[in-house]
Amino acid sequence: MSQETSCKRKYSGIGGQAVMEGVMMRNGDNYAVAVRKSDGEIEVMTDEYKGLLPSDTVKKIPLLRGVISFVDSLVLGLKALNFSADFFVEEDEKDGEKKPEKKPEEKDKKSAGEMIMTTVVMIIAMIIAIGLFMVIPYFASLLFEKYIPNPHLLALVEGVIRLLIFIAYIKAISMMNDIKRVFMYHGAEHKCINCIESGKPLTVENVRSSSKEHRRCGTSFLLYVMVISILFFALIDTPDRMLKVVLRIVLIPLIAAVSYEFIRLSGKFDNPFTRVLSMPGLAMQALTTSEPDDEMIEVGIKSVDSIFDWREYLNENFGLKLEKTVSDMDEVQKEA
């Protein structure tokens, strides 16, 4: 059994993702991106993101909050990735030389251009994902229609094909060196959150011994999407194949919303039911997380430190009274 599922834990509300040579952490409307630069220093950017629909009332409505959260995660994730990628693009262009400071109007133009480019990239990525994981599995399942006339069983075959495509996709990209490192930072992100949610101070040693799987991971979310889509698509009863394709695309927001409710339930509560509910997703994370080294863990800690008072959290939830002025990162810097 995974270490993550076997210990008593307290929900912290923070989440994040891996970026190029770094970790993004989010706590409510605040987020931080910590990146290990080529010179070894850690650069941290903190900012606020209230989401596309900042209303707290809207975010509390079941199902609707899932759609909003899904879109917000995509937008914020791309912002964080762009921030981390900028360091290495500039270093490649200038061979490590510092660029001259740009004028405010030039920065504004760059920001506007980046926003447009980010939007275009997100739209293209969504189209590719829909085609790869929704449309292709459906047409591939039709090859078995002659042998499996039952539409409900055929929907199950489609789901299996979808899962196999997902696994093949992850296996393929994991062969890239940059992606291997992203998966290691993904592990660092999970370990940092698991460390504090299991009641341990956020030190390199404690993080290192924590689990690299986490219940609220996007990988688990995608697995829920695949499983729940089988149930939804099995209910589509029409002989029109193109209509079936259209309905598969139209139902994506609803499937994502239901999947969000499942991952929210399994991440917020710790009981036998939610542990069992989380097990398939945790197993799937073996594909997208790897054990990080200590330098990666330090980056994760720095990101958490920037937007979350984990000492106060441990005091309130586990009765641990810790000094707020000294963190593990401070100790690492002193020793260095």
C-alpha positions in Angstrom: 0.0 0.0 0.0 1.2 3.5 -0.8 2.7 5.5 2.1 0.3 8.3 1.1 -2.7 6.2 1.7 -1.6 4.6 5.0 -1.0 7.7 7.2 -3.5 10.0 8.8 -3.6 13.3 7.0 -5.1 16.8 7.2 -6.3 18.7 4.2 -4.1 21.8 3.5 -5.9 23.2 0.5 -2.6 23.8 -1.4 -1.8 22.3 -4.8 0.5 22.8 -7.6 2.3 21.4 -10.6 5.8 20.8 -12.0 7.3 23.3 -14.5 10.7 23.4 -16.3 13.3 23.0 -13.5 10.8 24.1 -10.9 7.6 23.8 -9.0 4.4 26.0 -8.9 2.3 26.0 -5.7 -1.1 27.6 -5.3 -2.9 28.5 -2.1 -6.3 30.1 -2.8 -5.8 33.1 -5.0 -2.0 33.2 -4.4 0.6 31.2 -6.2 4.4 31.0 -6.4 6.7 29.5 -9.0 10.2 28.5 -7.9 12.8 27.7 -10.6 16.3 26.4 -10.2 18.4 28.5 -12.6 21.5 27.3 -14.5 23.7 29.1 -12.0 22.2 27.1 -9.1 20.2 29.9 -7.6 16.4 29.6 -7.0 14.3 32.3 -8.5 10.8 32.7 -7.0 7.9 34.6 -8.5 4.8 35.2 -6.5 1.5 36.6 -7.8 -2.2 36.5 -7.5 -4.7 34.7 -9.7 -8.4 35.0 -8.9 -9.5 32.9 -11.9 -11.7 33.6 -14.9 -14.7 33.9 -12.6 -13.4 35.3 -9.3 -16.8 35.0 -7.5 -16.6 32.8 -4.4 -20.3 32.0 -4.7 -19.9 30.5 -8.2 -16.9 28.5 -7.1 -19.0 26.7 -4.4 -21.7 25.4 -6.9 -21.2 21.7 -7.4 -20.2 20.6 -10.9 -19.9 24.2 -12.1 -16.9 24.7 -9.8 -15.3 21.7 -11.5 -15.5 23.2 -15.0 -14.2 26.6 -13.6 -11.3 24.8 -11.7 -10.4 22.8 -14.8 -10.1 25.9 -17.0 -8.3 27.9 -14.3 -5.8 25.1 -13.9 -5.0 25.1 -17.6 -4.6 28.9 -17.7 -2.5 29.1 -14.5 -0.4 26.1 -15.5 0.5 27.7 -18.8 1.4 31.0 -17.0 3.7 29.1 -14.7 5.3 27.1 -17.6 5.9 30.3 -19.5 7.6 31.9 -16.5 10.0 28.9 -16.1 10.7 28.5 -19.8 11.7 32.2 -20.1 14.8 31.6 -18.0 16.2 28.9 -20.3 15.2 30.6 -23.6 17.0 33.8 -22.6 20.1 31.8 -21.5 20.2 29.9 -24.8 19.9 33.2 -26.7 22.5 35.1 -24.8 24.7 32.2 -23.5 24.1 33.3 -20.0 24.6 37.0 -20.5 22.1 39.3 -18.9 19.8 41.1 -21.3 19.5 44.9 -21.2 16.4 46.1 -19.3 13.5 46.6 -21.6 11.3 49.7 -21.6 7.9 49.5 -20.0 6.1 49.7 -23.3 8.3 46.9 -24.7 7.4 44.8 -21.7 3.7 45.5 -22.2 3.9 44.4 -25.8 5.7 41.2 -24.8 3.1 40.5 -22.2 0.3 41.0 -24.7 2.1 38.8 -27.2 2.7 36.1 -24.6 -1.0 36.1 -23.7 -2.1 35.7 -27.3 0.5 32.9 -27.8 -0.6 31.2 -24.6 -4.2 31.3 -25.7 -3.3 29.9 -29.1 -1.2 27.1 -27.6 -3.9 26.2 -25.1 -6.6 26.0 -27.9 -4.3 23.8 -30.1 -3.4 21.6 -27.2 -7.1 21.1 -26.3 -8.0 20.2 -29.9 -5.2 17.7 -30.0 -6.2 16.2 -26.7 -9.8 15.9 -27.7 -8.8 14.2 -30.9 -6.3 11.8 -29.3 -8.3 10.8 -26.2 -11.9 11.2 -27.2 -12.4 10.9 -31.0 -9.7 8.3 -31.9 -10.7 5.8 -29.2 -14.3 6.0 -30.4 -13.5 5.2 -34.0 -11.0 2.5 -32.9 -13.7 0.8 -30.9 -15.9 0.5 -34.0 -13.4 -2.1 -35.2 -14.9 -4.4 -32.6 -18.5 -3.5 -33.4 -18.9 -6.7 -35.4 -17.9 -8.8 -32.5 -19.5 -6.8 -29.7 -23.0 -5.6 -30.7 -23.8 -4.5 -27.1 -23.3 -0.7 -27.0 -22.5 -0.7 -23.3 -19.7 -3.3 -23.7 -18.5 -1.3 -26.7 -18.3 1.8 -24.6 -16.1 -0.2 -22.2 -13.8 -1.3 -25.0 -13.6 2.4 -26.0 -12.6 3.3 -22.5 -9.9 0.6 -22.4 -8.5 1.9 -25.7 -8.5 5.5 -24.3 -6.6 4.3 -21.3 -4.0 2.4 -23.4 -3.5 5.5 -25.6 -2.9 7.6 -22.5 -0.4 5.2 -21.1 1.4 5.0 -24.4 1.5 8.8 -24.6 3.0 9.1 -21.1 5.5 6.4 -21.9 6.5 8.1 -25.1 7.1 11.6 -23.6 8.8 10.1 -20.6 11.7 9.1 -22.8 12.6 12.8 -23.3 15.2 14.0 -20.8 13.4 17.3 -20.1 10.2 15.4 -19.3 12.1 13.0 -17.0 13.2 16.0 -15.0 9.6 17.5 -15.0 8.4 14.2 -13.6 11.0 14.4 -10.8 9.9 17.9 -9.9 6.3 16.5 -10.0 7.4 14.1 -7.4 9.0 16.9 -5.3 5.7 18.8 -5.5 3.7 15.9 -4.2 6.3 15.1 -1.5 6.2 18.6 -0.1 2.4 18.6 0.2 2.4 15.1 1.6 5.0 16.1 4.2 3.0 18.9 5.8 -0.4 17.1 5.4 1.0 14.2 7.3 2.1 16.5 10.2 5.8 16.8 9.5 7.9 20.0 9.4 8.9 21.0 5.8 12.6 19.9 5.8 14.5 18.2 3.1 14.9 15.1 5.2 11.1 14.9 5.9 10.1 15.7 2.4 12.6 13.0 1.1 10.9 10.3 3.2 7.3 11.4 2.1 5.3 9.7 -0.6 5.6 11.0 -4.2 1.9 10.1 -4.9 -0.9 12.5 -3.9 -4.7 12.1 -4.1 -5.4 15.4 -5.7 -3.0 15.0 -8.6 -4.0 15.8 -12.1 -3.0 12.3 -13.2 -5.7 10.9 -10.9 -8.1 13.5 -12.3 -7.4 12.2 -15.8 -8.0 8.7 -14.7 -11.4 9.7 -13.3 -12.2 11.4 -16.6 -11.5 8.2 -18.5 -13.5 6.0 -16.2 -16.5 8.3 -15.8 -16.5 8.9 -19.6 -17.3 5.2 -20.1 -20.5 5.6 -18.0 -21.5 8.7 -19.9 -20.8 7.4 -23.4 -22.6 4.2 -22.7 -25.8 6.2 -22.3 -25.5 7.8 -25.7 -28.1 5.9 -27.8 -28.1 7.1 -31.4 -27.2 5.3 -34.7 -25.7 8.6 -36.0 -21.9 8.2 -35.6 -21.1 11.8 -36.2 -23.6 12.8 -33.6 -21.9 10.4 -31.2 -18.6 12.2 -31.8 -20.2 15.6 -31.3 -21.8 14.5 -28.0 -18.5 13.1 -26.8 -17.0 16.5 -27.3 -19.9 18.4 -25.8 -20.0 16.2 -22.7 -16.3 16.8 -21.8 -17.1 19.8 -19.5 -19.7 17.7 -17.6 -17.3 14.7 -17.4 -14.6 17.0 -16.1 -16.9 18.5 -13.5 -18.0 15.1 -12.2 -14.4 14.0 -12.1 -13.4 17.1 -10.1 -16.0 16.3 -7.5 -14.5 12.8 -7.1 -11.0 14.0 -6.8 -12.1 16.8 -4.4 -13.8 14.2 -2.2 -10.9 11.8 -2.1 -8.4 14.7 -1.4 -10.4 16.5 1.3 -11.4 13.5 3.4 -9.4 10.7 4.9 -11.4 7.6 5.5 -11.5 3.9 4.2 -13.8 4.9 1.3 -11.7 7.8 0.0 -8.5 5.7 0.4 -10.0 3.0 -1.8 -11.3 5.6 -4.2 -7.8 7.1 -4.5 -5.9 3.8 -5.1 -6.2 3.6 -8.9 -5.1 7.2 -9.3 -2.2 6.8 -7.0 -1.1 3.7 -9.0 -1.4 5.6 -12.2 1.0 8.3 -10.8 3.8 5.8 -11.1 3.9 7.0 -14.8 4.1 10.7 -14.1 6.1 11.1 -10.9 9.7 10.1 -10.1 11.9 10.4 -7.0 13.5 13.9 -6.9 17.0 14.8 -5.7 17.5 17.1 -2.8 18.0 20.1 -4.9 14.6 19.6 -6.5 13.1 19.2 -3.0 14.6 22.5 -2.0 12.9 24.2 -4.9 9.6 22.6 -3.9 10.1 23.8 -0.3 10.9 27.3 -1.5 7.7 27.4 -3.5 5.5 26.3 -0.5 7.3 28.7 1.8 6.4 31.6 -0.5 2.6 31.2 -0.3 1.8 29.0 2.7 2.4 29.4 6.4 3.0 25.7 7.0 4.3 26.2 10.5 1.0 27.8 11.6 -0.8 24.9 9.7 1.1 22.3 11.7 0.4 24.1 14.9 -3.3 24.3 14.3 -3.8 20.8 12.9 -1.1 18.7 14.7 -0.1 20.8 17.7 3.4 21.4 16.6 4.9 24.7 17.7 7.6 25.8 15.4 9.7 28.9 14.9 8.3 31.0 12.0 11.6 32.7 11.3 13.7 29.7 10.5 12.9 27.3 7.7 14.8 24.3 6.3 15.8 26.5 3.3 17.3 29.0 5.6 19.4 26.3 7.2 20.5 25.0 3.8 21.7 28.5 2.8 23.6 28.9 6.0 25.4 25.6 5.7 26.3 26.5 2.1 
